[in-house]
Amino acid sequence: MRAAAASAGGFSGVGVHIDDVDEEDEGELARRDDVLRRTGLSVAEVEFISGWTGGELPRARTKAFRLAAHWGAHHVSIGEFTGGALDPPTASSVLADLAAEAAEHSVTLALEAFPWSRIDSYPRALELIEASGAGNVGLLVDVWHFFNTGAKLSFLDHLECSRIAAVQLNDGPRVHNDFLQQARRARMLPGQGELGVHGLLERLLALGYTGPWFVEVSTPEFRALGARDAAEQAVTAARRAVEAARQSSVTVPSN
């Protein structure tokens, strides 16, 4: 039902969480494949790999990479849900190992920063990517997380476009505490909040970003909508935001 609503609402792809797939059910992938064929959707994202910054490869990675390879997903999203101190050499070393294993499946990794996380900023996420030396890892730029981790648009001034794996569209208030709960209840559709969605999208387009646009929204009001209404509202808001940015995008300074 949700896939049909997403297709009818205007989406071309969907995301799948690894916890929602039972690999022990031999018929599940076949049933999901049939839904994708009937709706014309692709699986664009497989999520989520966490728990790796402390030095160990998480077991979930194997399942995520298999699913992404099966569906030809655009990327597997990764990050770290837990907070505390980060040891950058350890984290970048594990990221390199994750990327190497992902490459064996022809999978790209998209690394997301969260304000409550060990990876608590986009500059820090970029540092880990660069230290890993991996060519198949990029940033997953989520509008809400970008601004609420304190990132500035100037962060993008000298960023190579190839470092951006995907973009998640949303909006909301600027918050200063209780970040995890706020992320779960205050990520609005683009244009509904007070974050600098327009300026961020302008910069991304000026960098040459041509990758996929995702919508990740989490408010009680949005979750209460029917699947078709939610899909239509999400597509309409996303298209409006991207088109407005395209019409007024500026050239990113070169120095």
Residue pairs with C-beta under 8 A, 6 or more apart in sequence:
1 227
2 14
2 227
3 14
3 35
3 36
3 39
3 41
4 38
4 39
5 226
5 227
5 228
5 230
5 231
6 14
6 39
6 41
6 227
6 231
7 39
7 40
7 41
8 228
8 231
9 228
9 230
9 231
9 232
9 234
9 235
10 231
10 232
10 235
10 236
10 239
11 41
11 231
11 234
11 235
12 40
12 41
12 42
12 44
13 41
13 42
13 43
13 44
13 45
13 74
13 212
14 41
14 42
14 43
14 44
14 45
15 43
15 44
15 45
15 46
15 47
15 214
16 32
16 43
16 45
16 46
16 47
16 67
16 71
16 73
17 46
17 47
17 48
18 46
18 47
18 48
18 60
18 63
18 64
18 67
21 28
21 29
21 32
21 63
21 67
22 28
23 63
23 66
29 70
35 41
36 42
36 43
36 71
42 71
42 72
42 73
43 67
43 68
43 71
43 72
43 73
44 73
44 74
44 75
44 212
44 214
45 73
45 74
45 75
45 76
45 77
45 110
45 166
45 214
46 64
46 67
46 68
46 71
46 73
46 75
46 76
46 77
47 64
47 76
47 77
48 64
48 77
48 78
48 79
49 58
49 60
49 61
49 64
49 76
49 77
49 78
49 79
49 98
49 109
50 58
50 60
50 78
50 79
50 80
50 81
50 82
51 58
51 60
51 80
51 81
51 82
52 58
52 61
52 78
52 80
52 91
52 94
52 95
52 98
53 80
53 82
53 86
53 87
53 90
53 91
53 94
53 118
53 119
54 90
55 87
55 90
55 93
55 94
56 94
57 94
57 97
57 98
57 101
61 98
61 101
61 102
64 76
65 76
65 101
65 102
65 104
65 105
65 107
66 105
67 73
68 75
68 76
68 102
68 105
68 107
69 105
69 106
69 107
73 107
74 108
74 166
74 211
74 212
75 107
75 108
75 109
75 110
75 138
75 140
75 165
75 166
76 102
76 107
76 108
76 109
76 110
77 109
77 110
77 112
77 140
77 166
78 98
78 109
78 110
78 111
78 112
79 111
79 112
79 113
79 114
79 117
79 119
79 140
80 86
80 114
80 117
80 118
80 119
81 114
81 117
82 117
82 118
83 116
83 117
83 118
83 120
84 118
85 118
86 118
86 119
86 124
88 124
88 127
88 128
88 131
89 131
91 118
91 119
91 128
92 127
92 128
92 131
92 132
93 132
95 109
95 111
95 128
95 129
95 131
95 132
95 134
95 137
96 132
96 133
96 134
98 109
99 109
99 132
99 134
99 135
99 136
99 137
100 134
102 108
102 109
102 136
103 134
103 136
107 136
108 136
108 137
108 138
108 165
109 134
109 136
109 137
109 138
109 165
110 137
110 138
110 139
110 140
110 165
110 166
111 119
111 125
111 128
111 129
111 137
111 138
111 139
111 140
111 165
112 119
112 125
112 139
112 140
112 142
112 145
113 119
113 120
113 121
113 122
113 124
113 125
113 145
113 146
113 149
114 120
114 145
114 149
114 179
114 180
114 183
115 145
115 148
115 149
115 150
115 179
115 183
116 179
116 180
119 125
119 128
120 149
121 149
121 150
121 151
122 139
122 141
122 146
122 149
122 151
122 155
123 151
123 155
125 139
126 139
126 159
126 163
129 137
129 138
129 139
129 163
137 165
138 162
138 163
138 164
138 165
138 166
139 163
139 164
139 165
140 165
140 166
140 167
140 168
141 164
141 166
141 167
141 168
141 200
141 204
142 167
142 168
142 170
142 216
143 167
143 168
143 169
143 170
143 171
143 190
143 195
143 197
143 200
144 170
144 171
144 172
144 183
144 186
144 187
144 195
145 183
146 200
147 174
147 195
147 196
147 200
148 172
148 174
148 175
148 179
148 182
148 183
148 195
153 196
153 199
153 200
153 203
156 200
156 203
156 204
156 207
156 252
157 252
157 253
159 207
161 207
161 208
161 209
164 204
164 207
164 209
164 211
165 211
166 211
166 212
166 214
167 201
167 204
167 209
167 211
167 212
167 213
167 214
168 214
168 215
168 216
169 190
169 197
169 213
169 214
169 215
169 216
169 237
169 238
169 241
169 242
170 187
170 188
170 189
170 190
170 193
170 215
170 216
170 217
171 187
171 188
171 189
171 190
171 191
171 192
171 193
171 194
171 195
171 197
172 182
172 186
172 187
172 188
172 192
172 193
172 194
172 195
173 182
173 186
173 193
173 194
173 195
174 194
174 195
175 182
175 186
183 218
184 218
185 218
185 219
185 220
186 193
186 218
186 219
187 216
187 217
187 218
187 219
188 217
188 219
188 222
189 215
189 217
189 222
189 233
189 234
189 237
189 238
190 197
190 215
190 237
190 238
190 240
190 241
191 197
191 237
191 240
191 241
192 237
197 241
198 241
198 244
198 245
198 248
201 241
201 242
201 244
201 245
201 249
202 245
202 248
202 249
202 250
203 250
203 252
204 245
205 245
205 246
205 249
206 249
206 250
206 251
206 252
207 252
213 238
213 242
215 234
215 235
215 237
215 238
217 234
222 230
222 233
225 233
